[in-house]
Amino acid sequence: MIKLINAKVITSKGVSNNKCVVIGNEHIIYVGDDTKHMQCDTIDLKGNYVSAGFIDLHVHGGAGSSFMDCDQISFKKVVKYHEKQGTLNLMPTSLTAANNEIYQFLELYTQMKSNDSVKDSLLGVHMEGPFLSTNKCGAQDGLFCTKVDVDECQKYLDKCSDIKRMTIAPEMDEGFQLAHYLRERNISVSAGHTDCLYETMTKALNSGYDMITHMYSSMNGITIINGFRNAGAIEAILLNDDVCVELIADGKHLPAPIIELVYKLKGKDNIIFVSDAMRATGTDAKESYIGKKIESNKVIIEDGVAKMKERKCLGGSITPLNKMVEFVYKNSNISLSDIVTMVTETPAKKMGVINELGSISAGKYADIIAFDEDIEILVSIKRGKIIKNLLMGV
């Protein structure tokens, strides 16, 4: 058994000081005051914070690799990089590409789901595209954006039985047929990369779309048509009390005041911070690639973010989730407890794994991290095994 002492335990209810967490095998078996009579290997956290491992539902890459590289070495490299930053569970996320590349990505995920070194970190596939708007493709390759094809989607499902989320532009989904098809199969449907306005988004949110992909990015707010202001997709999202939204909380895609605005309107239970990390995350690269390493996918890395070559559009995040937590903590009035909830409990609930992950609670998997005021990860424990311990020099 392992015992963590002198911990500030973070839950959705707040921060509890001088607490003890006991781990037995793969699970948390006790949370409370120190139990000095229990004989355990002890780690003194010296007043640092403890939370459940972070959960990232939107990850493309990191450490110089991308999931779309479609090889086992790159796949492991991405997972292990984010693990070191405190993200102990994640969803590999595809990019819009030729179907053969999407098939390769899905087939590789299926293989890696049985790989002992990463399988416990995987929460399923997030497919971002190809059913996206060419007008709002952002860093995605507009050449492969297409209207919804249910038969083609079924081919994706045949390739991988663990697709858990799909991002779709609602206006590409006539009659919201694919949304209904996916929800019948218990797959979350996320609106994103969309050129629709208020009316279409409102209908989509009432027709199976239950999440929003990187809110504000690649979607319309208030839009002027013939001199008149029209409510956009963003206004429909803000007025809906039930839909859960992703925010790329890196201070680049969204400044702190916008993050606080959404928090004020939607609260911690309907916001999930995501990294949307691309391959340059965790590197010193000045140039990189969105997806495959081909010239048309090249982006510039500057000002702490990836930019498209013409510098008119961002090309992805290079900030891991722990640094997003730090940014919001230090630049907003949102409590650390609520911030951590948005990267632990809320995504766990949304993905249906809250009984196993997402909080420091007896009976749940011991996927635990400890960090300081700068959200630097000091200790990581995955399924009860210590994988990082800077407090012991390991």
C-alpha positions in Angstrom: 0.0 0.0 0.0 1.0 3.6 -0.5 0.0 6.5 1.8 0.1 10.2 0.8 0.3 12.5 3.8 0.2 16.3 4.4 -1.9 16.7 1.3 -4.3 19.5 0.2 -7.0 17.3 -1.4 -8.9 19.0 -4.2 -12.5 17.9 -4.9 -15.5 19.6 -6.5 -16.5 20.7 -3.0 -13.3 22.6 -2.3 -9.8 22.0 -0.9 -9.2 20.0 2.3 -5.9 20.6 4.1 -3.6 18.1 5.9 -5.4 15.0 4.5 -4.2 11.5 3.9 -4.9 9.3 0.8 -4.3 5.6 1.0 -3.9 3.4 -2.1 -4.2 -0.4 -2.2 -3.4 -2.2 -5.4 -5.1 -0.2 -8.2 -7.6 1.7 -6.1 -8.0 4.5 -3.5 -9.1 2.8 -0.3 -9.1 5.7 2.1 -9.3 9.5 2.1 -9.4 11.5 5.4 -7.3 12.4 8.4 -3.9 10.6 8.7 -4.1 7.0 9.7 -0.8 6.6 11.5 -1.5 3.0 12.5 -1.6 1.8 8.9 1.7 0.4 7.7 2.4 1.8 4.2 5.0 3.2 2.0 4.6 6.9 2.7 5.1 9.9 0.5 5.0 13.3 2.4 3.5 15.8 0.0 4.6 18.7 2.2 1.4 20.6 1.8 1.1 20.4 -2.0 -2.1 19.8 -3.8 -3.6 16.4 -4.7 -6.3 15.7 -7.3 -7.5 13.0 -9.6 -5.4 12.8 -12.7 -6.4 15.2 -15.4 -8.6 14.0 -18.2 -8.2 15.5 -21.7 -11.0 14.8 -24.2 -9.3 16.5 -27.2 -5.6 15.6 -27.9 -3.9 15.4 -31.3 -0.3 15.1 -30.4 2.7 16.2 -28.3 6.5 15.7 -27.9 7.0 16.0 -31.7 4.5 13.2 -32.6 0.9 13.1 -33.7 -1.7 10.3 -33.4 -2.2 10.8 -37.1 1.3 9.5 -37.7 -0.4 6.2 -37.3 2.5 4.2 -35.8 2.9 2.7 -32.4 6.0 4.6 -31.4 4.4 8.0 -32.0 1.2 6.9 -30.3 3.0 5.9 -27.2 5.1 9.0 -27.3 2.1 11.3 -27.2 0.4 9.4 -24.4 3.5 9.3 -22.2 4.3 13.0 -22.8 0.8 14.1 -21.6 1.0 11.6 -18.7 4.1 13.4 -17.4 2.1 16.7 -17.4 -0.6 15.1 -15.2 -3.0 14.0 -17.9 -3.5 10.4 -16.9 -6.5 9.7 -19.2 -7.2 11.1 -22.7 -9.0 10.7 -25.9 -6.8 10.4 -29.0 -8.4 12.8 -31.6 -8.3 12.4 -35.3 -8.0 15.1 -38.0 -9.9 15.5 -41.2 -7.9 13.6 -43.8 -8.3 11.1 -46.6 -10.3 8.1 -45.6 -7.4 5.7 -45.8 -5.6 7.8 -43.2 -8.6 7.9 -40.9 -8.9 4.1 -41.2 -5.2 3.7 -40.3 -5.8 5.9 -37.2 -8.8 3.9 -36.1 -7.1 0.6 -36.7 -4.0 1.7 -34.7 -6.2 2.9 -31.8 -7.8 -0.6 -31.7 -4.4 -2.2 -31.5 -3.2 0.2 -28.8 -6.3 -0.4 -26.7 -4.7 -3.8 -26.0 -1.2 -2.4 -25.4 -0.2 -2.7 -21.7 1.8 0.5 -21.7 -1.0 2.8 -22.7 -4.4 1.0 -22.6 -5.3 2.2 -19.1 -4.9 5.8 -20.3 -7.3 5.6 -23.3 -10.9 6.7 -22.9 -12.0 6.1 -26.5 -11.6 7.9 -29.8 -12.7 11.5 -30.5 -13.3 11.9 -34.3 -12.9 15.5 -35.3 -14.3 15.4 -38.8 -14.5 14.8 -41.7 -18.1 16.1 -41.5 -17.1 19.8 -41.0 -17.8 23.1 -42.8 -15.2 24.1 -45.4 -15.9 27.7 -44.3 -14.9 27.0 -40.8 -12.3 24.2 -41.2 -9.6 26.2 -39.3 -6.4 24.2 -39.3 -8.3 21.2 -40.6 -7.8 20.3 -44.3 -10.8 21.7 -46.1 -10.1 19.4 -49.1 -11.5 16.5 -47.1 -14.4 18.2 -45.3 -17.6 16.7 -46.5 -21.4 16.5 -45.9 -22.6 13.7 -43.6 -22.6 10.2 -45.0 -24.1 7.7 -42.5 -22.8 4.7 -44.5 -19.3 6.1 -44.4 -19.6 6.8 -40.7 -20.6 3.2 -40.2 -17.4 2.1 -41.8 -15.5 4.2 -39.2 -17.5 2.4 -36.5 -16.7 -1.0 -38.1 -13.0 -0.1 -37.9 -13.1 0.9 -34.3 -15.7 -0.1 -31.7 -14.4 2.5 -29.2 -15.4 5.7 -30.9 -16.9 7.7 -28.1 -17.2 11.3 -29.6 -17.6 12.8 -33.0 -17.4 16.4 -33.9 -19.8 17.4 -36.7 -20.9 20.8 -38.2 -24.7 20.7 -37.7 -25.4 22.2 -41.1 -23.6 19.3 -42.7 -26.0 16.9 -41.0 -29.3 17.1 -42.9 -32.2 16.5 -40.5 -29.5 15.7 -37.9 -29.7 12.1 -39.1 -26.1 11.3 -38.1 -26.6 12.8 -34.6 -29.6 10.5 -34.0 -27.7 7.5 -35.4 -24.7 8.1 -33.1 -26.7 8.9 -30.0 -28.6 5.6 -30.5 -25.2 4.0 -30.2 -24.2 5.9 -27.1 -21.7 8.1 -28.9 -21.5 11.8 -27.9 -22.1 14.2 -30.7 -20.2 17.5 -30.6 -21.0 20.6 -32.7 -17.9 22.2 -34.1 -16.1 23.7 -37.1 -19.5 25.1 -38.0 -20.7 28.0 -40.1 -24.3 27.9 -38.7 -26.1 30.6 -36.9 -28.5 30.7 -33.9 -31.5 28.8 -35.4 -29.6 25.9 -36.7 -27.5 25.5 -33.6 -30.5 25.7 -31.3 -32.2 23.0 -33.3 -29.1 20.9 -33.2 -28.8 21.2 -29.4 -32.4 19.9 -29.2 -31.7 17.1 -31.6 -28.9 15.1 -30.1 -25.9 17.4 -30.1 -24.7 17.3 -26.5 -21.3 18.9 -26.6 -19.4 21.8 -28.2 -15.9 21.4 -29.7 -13.5 24.2 -28.7 -16.2 26.9 -28.2 -15.5 30.2 -30.0 -12.9 28.6 -32.3 -14.2 28.0 -35.9 -17.8 29.1 -35.2 -19.9 32.2 -35.5 -20.9 34.7 -32.8 -23.1 37.8 -33.6 -23.1 38.1 -37.4 -24.2 41.1 -39.4 -26.4 40.3 -42.4 -27.7 43.2 -44.5 -26.9 45.6 -41.8 -28.8 43.7 -39.1 -27.2 41.8 -36.2 -28.0 38.1 -36.0 -27.4 35.8 -33.1 -24.8 33.2 -33.9 -24.0 29.7 -32.8 -22.2 31.0 -29.7 -25.3 32.8 -28.5 -27.4 29.6 -28.9 -24.8 27.7 -26.9 -24.7 30.3 -24.1 -28.5 30.3 -23.8 -28.6 26.5 -23.6 -28.4 25.3 -20.0 -27.6 21.6 -20.8 -24.9 21.5 -23.4 -21.3 20.9 -22.2 -18.6 23.0 -23.9 -14.9 22.5 -24.5 -12.7 25.6 -23.9 -9.0 25.8 -25.0 -7.9 27.7 -21.9 -4.4 28.6 -23.0 -4.7 32.4 -23.0 -4.1 32.3 -26.7 -7.3 30.8 -28.1 -9.3 32.4 -25.3 -8.3 35.2 -23.0 -9.2 35.0 -19.3 -12.3 37.3 -19.4 -14.0 35.1 -22.0 -13.2 32.0 -20.0 -14.8 33.7 -16.9 -17.8 34.8 -18.9 -18.5 31.3 -20.0 -17.9 30.0 -16.5 -20.4 32.6 -15.1 -23.1 31.5 -17.5 -22.5 27.7 -17.6 -20.6 26.8 -14.4 -18.1 24.1 -13.7 -20.5 21.2 -14.5 -20.9 22.2 -18.1 -17.3 23.3 -19.0 -14.4 21.0 -19.9 -10.9 22.4 -20.5 -9.1 20.6 -23.3 -5.6 21.0 -24.6 -6.3 20.5 -28.3 -2.6 19.8 -28.3 -0.7 19.3 -31.6 2.6 17.7 -32.2 4.8 20.7 -31.3 3.5 20.6 -27.7 6.4 20.0 -25.4 9.1 20.9 -28.0 11.1 23.9 -29.0 10.1 23.7 -32.6 9.7 26.9 -34.6 7.8 25.1 -37.3 5.6 22.0 -37.1 2.8 20.1 -38.8 -0.9 19.6 -38.3 -1.2 15.8 -38.8 1.0 14.2 -41.3 4.5 15.7 -42.0 3.7 17.1 -45.4 4.3 20.7 -46.7 0.6 21.6 -46.9 0.2 20.8 -43.2 3.1 23.0 -42.1 2.4 25.6 -39.3 4.5 28.3 -37.6 5.1 28.1 -33.8 5.3 31.5 -32.2 3.8 33.5 -29.4 3.1 30.3 -27.5 0.7 28.9 -30.1 0.6 27.3 -33.6 -0.4 29.5 -36.4 -1.2 28.8 -40.0 1.5 30.0 -42.4 -0.3 33.2 -43.4 -0.7 34.0 -39.7 -4.5 34.8 -40.1 -5.7 31.7 -38.1 -4.4 29.7 -35.2 -3.3 26.2 -36.0 -3.6 24.4 -32.7 -2.5 24.6 -29.1 1.0 23.8 -27.8 -0.1 24.0 -24.1 -0.6 20.9 -22.1 -3.6 20.7 -19.7 -1.7 21.4 -16.5 -0.4 24.7 -17.9 -4.0 25.7 -18.9 -5.0 25.0 -15.3 -2.2 27.3 -14.2 -3.2 30.0 -16.6 -6.8 30.1 -15.4 -5.8 29.8 -11.8 -3.5 32.8 -12.0 -5.5 35.0 -14.3 -9.1 34.6 -13.3 -11.4 34.7 -10.2 -12.3 31.0 -10.7 -11.4 28.9 -7.7 -8.8 26.1 -8.0 -11.3 23.6 -6.9 -13.7 24.5 -9.8 -10.8 24.7 -12.3 -9.7 21.2 -11.4 -13.3 20.0 -11.5 -13.4 21.1 -15.2 -10.4 18.8 -16.0 -11.4 15.8 -13.8 -15.0 15.3 -12.6 -16.8 17.0 -15.4 -15.1 15.2 -18.3 -15.4 11.9 -16.3 -19.1 12.4 -15.9 -19.6 13.4 -19.6 -17.7 10.3 -20.8 -19.5 7.9 -18.3 -16.5 7.0 -16.3 -17.2 8.9 -13.1 -17.6 5.7 -11.1 -14.0 4.8 -11.9 -12.2 8.1 -12.4 -12.4 11.8 -11.9 -12.2 12.4 -8.2 -10.2 11.5 -5.0 -12.7 9.0 -3.6 -12.5 5.6 -2.0 -13.2 2.8 -4.5 -12.0 4.7 -7.6 -8.9 3.9 -9.6 -5.8 5.4 -8.0 -5.0 7.7 -10.9 -3.7 10.6 -8.8 -1.4 13.6 -9.2 0.2 16.0 -6.8 1.3 19.5 -7.8 2.4 22.8 -6.5 1.1 26.4 -6.8 2.5 26.6 -10.4 0.7 23.3 -11.3 4.0 21.6 -11.8 3.4 17.9 -11.5 5.4 16.5 -8.5 3.9 13.1 -8.2 1.9 10.9 -10.6 0.3 7.6 -9.7 -1.3 5.5 -12.4 -3.5 2.6 -11.3 -1.7 2.6 -7.9 1.8 2.6 -9.4 4.2 5.5 -8.9 5.3 6.8 -12.3 6.7 10.1 -11.2 7.9 11.3 -7.8 10.0 14.5 -7.8 9.6 14.7 -4.0 11.8 11.6 -3.7 14.1 12.4 -6.5 12.7 9.5 -8.6 
